Amino acid sequence: MNIYVEMTIAIILSMTVSYLLVFPVMKLAVKWKMMDYPELRKIHKEVTPRMGGLAIFGGAAAGILFIRPDLPYIIPICIGAIIIVLTGLFDDRFQIRPIMKLGGQVLAAAILIFSGLKIDVLSIPFIGMVTLNEPLSILFTFFWIIGITNAINLIDGLDGLAAGVSTISLISIAVMALAIEPQVAIVYLCIVLIGSNIGFLFHNFYPARIYMGDTGSLFLGYSMAVISMVGLFKNVTLFSFVIPIIVLAIPVFDTLFSILRRLINKQKIMMPDNKHIHYQILAAGFSHRATVLIIYAFSALFGFLALLFSLTSFGISLIITFVLLLLLHLFAEMTGVVYRGKRPLIDLFTKNEKKKEKDH
């Protein structure tokens, strides 16, 4: 069977299964009292079922079973995914302590590392290939898996945000894996997750009827970490160390800025707040739906820049790097990391806009 026919069937299958599974999952969420209640820090006003990530997982599993990607580490990857989903389910039901949730993530990461799936070579721009020794390789891989898993979890603050941002990042990875040097197995993994995300988004986009909960955000984060490891880090001749970070720029830097902001303000790192990028855009006066679409646009822009970065010459790469740094500085200003909450670039832009309005 032609690979494009297989991919079409896989994405339709995973999307359909995910879409249909939401209905029984909503009933189970009500029965098992896995509901998300409004509170001061949250945006929503209605009691809403969570654990919708179970539908995403089911859709992805259906696609994987159909397409059966030829990947050396597929068994440990799937075992780790099941552990992550169970961890998320327990948290959605019992609100387990952060250390217990971290324990599930550590176990999943350990299974991958001991199976041999590690980041052992980095291709760093302007430096070249750097080989990591065994301890450094294990440490880097561990922090990458845990970090990306939690980064997706942290941006899951608005209807459709985590699923949409993940989908856009997966599309970027799939394009690079297919167009630059075909990595069919990676494309297959991306395709089934894209399909299951889209199926879920029919129910989750604003106004959401169900939330993915930690079941979904942890699963998506884990999946993104794994796919970037086997699809980007492993192809060191084409993809550099910076490419996965650009593709996942929104969740990665939102997480880093959150940690920096809390350190600057002498708060506990694990303490939740409403200074994430999506909350700041909402506070600027944009609607819920517009905020999500703005972040989608930024995610698509970062994905496009990652593709350009992997294809272009040294000179163009420098220009792209400058654009990336400018975007990241704007993000840092929006989340209150720089200048003790001041926002010089944003204020300059808004000042110019107000001046134009006044002139008219």
C-alpha positions as CSV (number, residue, x, y, z in Angstrom):
1,M,0.0,0.0,0.0
2,N,1.2,3.5,-0.9
3,I,2.5,5.4,2.2
4,Y,0.3,8.4,1.4
5,V,-2.7,6.1,1.3
6,E,-1.7,4.6,4.6
7,M,-1.2,8.0,6.1
8,T,-4.6,9.2,4.9
9,I,-6.3,6.1,6.4
10,A,-4.3,6.5,9.6
11,I,-5.2,10.1,10.2
12,I,-8.9,9.6,9.4
13,L,-9.0,6.5,11.6
14,S,-7.3,8.2,14.6
15,M,-9.4,11.3,14.2
16,T,-12.7,9.3,14.0
17,V,-11.8,7.1,17.0
18,S,-10.8,10.1,19.1
19,Y,-13.9,12.1,18.1
20,L,-16.2,9.2,19.0
21,L,-14.4,8.2,22.2
22,V,-15.1,11.6,23.7
23,F,-18.8,10.7,24.2
24,P,-18.2,7.7,26.5
25,V,-15.3,9.4,28.2
26,M,-17.5,12.4,29.1
27,K,-20.0,10.0,30.7
28,L,-17.2,8.2,32.6
29,A,-15.8,11.5,33.8
30,V,-19.2,12.4,35.3
31,K,-19.6,8.9,36.8
32,W,-16.1,8.9,38.3
33,K,-16.3,12.5,39.4
34,M,-13.4,13.6,37.2
35,M,-14.7,17.2,36.8
36,D,-13.0,20.5,36.5
37,Y,-14.6,23.1,38.8
38,P,-14.3,26.9,38.3
39,E,-11.9,28.7,40.7
40,L,-10.1,32.0,41.0
41,R,-7.1,31.2,38.8
42,K,-9.2,29.4,36.1
43,I,-10.9,31.0,33.2
44,H,-13.9,28.8,32.7
45,K,-17.2,29.3,34.5
46,E,-18.9,26.0,34.1
47,V,-18.2,22.6,35.7
48,T,-16.6,20.6,32.8
49,P,-15.6,16.9,32.4
50,R,-11.8,16.3,32.2
51,M,-9.7,13.2,31.3
52,G,-10.5,13.8,27.6
53,G,-6.9,12.8,27.0
54,L,-8.2,9.3,27.2
55,A,-9.9,9.9,23.8
56,I,-6.7,11.3,22.4
57,F,-4.7,8.3,23.6
58,G,-7.4,5.9,22.2
59,G,-7.3,7.6,18.8
60,A,-3.5,7.5,18.7
61,A,-3.5,3.8,19.7
62,A,-6.0,3.0,16.9
63,G,-3.8,4.7,14.4
64,I,-0.6,3.0,15.7
65,L,-2.2,-0.4,15.5
66,F,-3.3,0.1,11.9
67,I,-0.1,1.7,10.6
68,R,2.4,-0.3,12.7
69,P,5.4,2.0,12.3
70,D,8.8,0.3,11.9
71,L,10.6,1.9,14.8
72,P,13.2,0.1,17.0
73,Y,12.0,1.6,20.2
74,I,8.2,1.3,19.6
75,I,7.6,-1.2,22.5
76,P,9.3,0.9,25.3
77,I,7.7,4.0,23.8
78,C,4.2,2.5,24.1
79,I,4.9,1.2,27.6
80,G,6.1,4.6,28.7
81,A,2.9,6.2,27.1
82,I,0.7,3.8,29.1
83,I,2.5,4.7,32.4
84,I,2.1,8.4,31.5
85,V,-1.6,8.1,30.8
86,L,-2.3,6.1,34.0
87,T,-0.4,8.8,35.9
88,G,-2.5,11.5,34.3
89,L,-5.7,9.6,35.1
90,F,-4.8,9.2,38.8
91,D,-4.1,12.9,38.9
92,D,-7.4,13.8,37.2
93,R,-9.3,11.6,39.7
94,F,-7.4,12.1,43.0
95,Q,-5.3,15.3,42.5
96,I,-2.2,13.4,43.5
97,R,0.8,15.2,44.9
98,P,3.3,16.7,42.4
99,I,6.0,14.3,43.6
100,M,3.8,11.3,42.8
101,K,3.0,12.7,39.4
102,L,6.7,13.3,38.8
103,G,7.4,9.7,39.8
104,G,5.2,8.4,36.9
105,Q,7.1,10.6,34.5
106,V,10.5,9.4,35.9
107,L,9.5,5.8,35.5
108,A,8.4,6.4,31.8
109,A,11.7,8.2,31.1
110,A,13.7,5.5,32.8
111,I,12.1,2.8,30.6
112,L,13.0,4.7,27.5
113,I,16.6,5.4,28.6
114,F,17.3,1.8,29.7
115,S,15.9,0.6,26.4
116,G,18.7,2.5,24.7
117,L,16.7,5.5,23.4
118,K,19.0,8.4,24.4
119,I,20.2,11.7,23.1
120,D,23.9,11.0,22.7
121,V,24.9,13.4,19.9
122,L,24.0,17.1,19.5
123,S,24.6,19.1,16.4
124,I,24.9,22.7,17.7
125,P,24.8,25.6,15.3
126,F,28.2,27.4,14.8
127,I,29.9,24.7,17.0
128,G,29.4,21.4,15.3
129,M,28.7,17.9,16.5
130,V,29.1,17.3,20.2
131,T,29.2,13.7,21.5
132,L,27.8,13.2,25.0
133,N,29.3,10.7,27.4
134,E,27.0,8.1,29.0
135,P,26.2,10.1,32.2
136,L,25.6,13.4,30.3
137,S,23.5,11.5,27.7
138,I,21.3,10.0,30.3
139,L,20.9,13.3,32.2
140,F,20.1,15.3,29.1
141,T,17.6,12.7,27.9
142,F,15.9,12.6,31.3
143,F,15.5,16.4,31.6
144,W,14.3,16.6,28.0
145,I,11.5,14.1,28.5
146,I,10.5,15.5,31.9
147,G,10.8,19.1,30.7
148,I,8.7,18.7,27.5
149,T,6.1,16.5,29.2
150,N,5.5,19.3,31.8
151,A,5.8,22.1,29.3
152,I,2.7,20.9,27.4
153,N,1.0,20.4,30.7
154,L,1.7,24.0,31.7
155,I,0.2,25.6,28.5
156,D,-3.0,23.6,28.9
157,G,-4.8,26.7,30.3
158,L,-7.3,27.6,27.6
159,D,-9.8,25.7,25.5
160,G,-8.1,24.0,22.6
161,L,-4.6,25.5,23.4
162,A,-2.5,22.5,24.2
163,A,-4.1,20.2,21.5
164,G,-3.7,23.0,18.9
165,V,-0.2,23.9,19.7
166,S,0.9,20.3,19.8
167,T,-0.8,19.7,16.4
168,I,1.0,22.6,14.8
169,S,4.4,21.4,16.2
170,L,3.7,17.9,15.0
171,I,2.9,19.1,11.5
172,S,6.2,21.0,11.5
173,I,8.1,17.9,12.5
174,A,6.2,15.7,10.0
175,V,7.0,18.2,7.1
176,M,10.7,18.2,8.1
177,A,10.8,14.4,8.5
178,L,9.1,13.8,5.1
179,A,10.5,16.6,2.9
180,I,14.2,16.9,3.9
181,E,15.2,13.3,4.5
182,P,12.3,10.9,4.6
183,Q,11.8,9.3,8.0
184,V,8.5,7.5,7.4
185,A,8.1,6.0,10.9
186,I,8.4,9.5,12.4
187,V,5.8,10.8,10.0
188,Y,3.5,8.0,10.9
189,L,3.8,8.8,14.6
190,C,3.1,12.5,13.9
191,I,0.1,11.6,11.7
192,V,-1.8,9.5,14.2
193,L,-1.3,12.1,16.9
194,I,-2.4,14.9,14.6
195,G,-5.5,13.0,13.7
196,S,-6.4,12.2,17.4
197,N,-5.8,15.8,18.3
198,I,-8.1,17.1,15.6
199,G,-10.8,14.7,16.5
200,F,-10.6,15.9,20.1
201,L,-10.5,19.5,19.1
202,F,-14.0,19.3,17.7
203,H,-15.1,19.0,21.4
204,N,-12.4,21.0,23.0
205,F,-12.1,24.2,21.0
206,Y,-13.8,27.2,22.7
207,P,-16.3,26.8,24.2
208,A,-15.0,23.4,25.3
209,R,-17.4,20.6,26.3
210,I,-14.5,18.5,27.7
211,Y,-10.9,19.1,28.9
212,M,-8.0,16.8,28.2
213,G,-6.9,17.0,31.8
214,D,-3.5,15.8,32.9
215,T,-4.3,12.5,31.1
216,G,-4.1,14.3,27.8
217,S,-1.5,17.0,28.5
218,L,1.0,14.6,30.0
219,F,0.5,12.1,27.1
220,L,0.9,14.8,24.5
221,G,4.0,16.2,26.2
222,Y,5.6,12.8,26.5
223,S,4.7,12.0,22.8
224,M,6.3,15.3,21.7
225,A,9.4,14.6,23.7
226,V,9.8,11.1,22.2
227,I,9.1,12.2,18.6
228,S,11.6,15.0,18.8
229,M,14.2,12.6,20.2
230,V,13.8,9.9,17.5
231,G,13.0,12.3,14.7
232,L,15.1,15.4,15.3
233,F,17.9,14.7,17.6
234,K,18.8,11.4,16.0
235,N,19.1,13.0,12.5
236,V,22.2,15.0,13.5
237,T,23.3,15.6,9.9
238,L,20.3,17.7,9.1
239,F,18.8,18.8,12.4
240,S,20.7,20.8,15.0
241,F,20.2,21.1,18.7
242,V,18.2,24.2,18.3
243,I,15.6,22.8,15.9
244,P,13.5,20.9,18.4
245,I,13.6,23.9,20.7
246,I,12.3,26.2,17.9
247,V,9.5,23.8,17.0
248,L,8.4,23.6,20.6
249,A,9.2,27.2,21.4
250,I,5.8,28.2,22.8
251,P,5.7,25.5,25.6
252,V,9.4,25.4,26.2
253,F,9.9,29.1,26.7
254,D,6.7,29.7,28.5
255,T,7.9,27.1,31.0
256,L,11.4,28.6,31.3
257,F,10.0,32.1,31.7
258,S,7.6,30.8,34.4
259,I,10.6,29.4,36.3
260,L,12.6,32.6,35.9
261,R,9.7,34.8,36.9
262,R,9.1,32.9,40.1
263,L,12.8,32.9,41.0
264,I,12.9,36.7,40.4
265,N,9.8,37.2,42.5
266,K,11.1,34.8,45.2
267,Q,8.1,32.4,44.7
268,K,8.1,28.7,44.8
269,I,8.9,27.3,41.4
270,M,6.0,24.8,41.5
271,M,3.5,27.5,42.5
272,P,0.9,28.1,39.8
273,D,0.1,31.7,38.6
274,N,-1.7,33.6,35.9
275,K,1.4,35.1,34.2
276,H,1.6,32.5,31.4
277,I,1.6,33.8,27.9
278,H,-2.0,32.9,27.3
279,Y,-3.2,34.7,30.4
280,Q,-1.2,37.8,29.4
281,I,-2.8,38.0,26.0
282,L,-6.2,37.6,27.6
283,A,-5.3,40.4,30.0
284,A,-4.4,42.6,27.0
285,G,-8.1,42.6,26.0
286,F,-8.3,39.8,23.5
287,S,-11.1,37.3,23.6
288,H,-10.6,33.6,24.6
289,R,-10.9,32.4,21.0
290,A,-8.7,35.2,19.7
291,T,-6.0,34.5,22.3
292,V,-5.8,30.8,21.3
293,L,-5.7,31.7,17.6
294,I,-2.9,34.2,18.2
295,I,-0.8,31.5,20.0
296,Y,-1.6,29.1,17.1
297,A,-0.2,31.7,14.7
298,F,3.0,32.1,16.8
299,S,3.4,28.3,16.9
300,A,3.0,28.1,13.1
301,L,5.6,30.9,12.7
302,F,8.1,29.1,14.9
303,G,7.5,25.9,13.0
304,F,8.1,27.7,9.7
305,L,11.3,29.3,11.1
306,A,12.5,25.9,12.3
307,L,12.0,24.5,8.7
308,L,13.9,27.5,7.2
309,F,16.7,27.2,9.8
310,S,17.3,23.6,8.8
311,L,17.4,24.3,5.1
312,T,19.0,27.7,4.7
313,S,22.6,29.0,4.4
314,F,24.7,30.4,7.3
315,G,23.8,34.0,6.5
316,I,20.0,33.4,6.4
317,S,20.3,31.4,9.6
318,L,21.8,34.4,11.3
319,I,18.8,36.5,10.2
320,I,16.4,33.8,11.4
321,T,18.2,33.7,14.7
322,F,17.8,37.4,15.2
323,V,14.0,37.1,14.5
324,L,13.7,34.3,17.0
325,L,15.6,36.3,19.7
326,L,13.3,39.2,19.0
327,L,10.2,37.1,19.3
328,L,11.5,35.5,22.5
329,H,12.2,38.9,24.0
330,L,8.7,39.9,23.3
331,F,7.4,36.8,25.0
332,A,9.7,37.5,28.0
333,E,8.3,41.0,28.3
334,M,4.7,39.7,28.1
335,T,5.3,37.2,30.9
336,G,7.1,39.8,33.2
337,V,10.5,38.2,33.2
338,V,12.6,41.3,32.1
339,Y,12.9,44.8,33.4
340,R,11.0,44.0,36.6
341,G,7.7,43.8,34.7
342,K,8.4,46.7,32.3
343,R,7.8,46.1,28.6
344,P,10.0,48.5,26.5
345,L,9.4,46.9,23.1
346,I,5.7,46.3,23.6
347,D,5.3,49.9,25.0
348,L,7.2,51.2,22.0
349,F,4.8,49.4,19.6
350,T,1.7,50.5,21.4
351,K,3.0,54.1,21.6
352,N,3.4,54.2,17.9
353,E,0.0,52.7,17.3
354,K,-1.6,55.4,19.6
355,K,0.4,58.1,17.8
356,K,-1.0,56.9,14.4
357,E,-4.6,56.9,15.8
358,K,-4.1,60.4,17.1
359,D,-2.7,61.7,13.8
360,H,-5.8,60.3,12.0
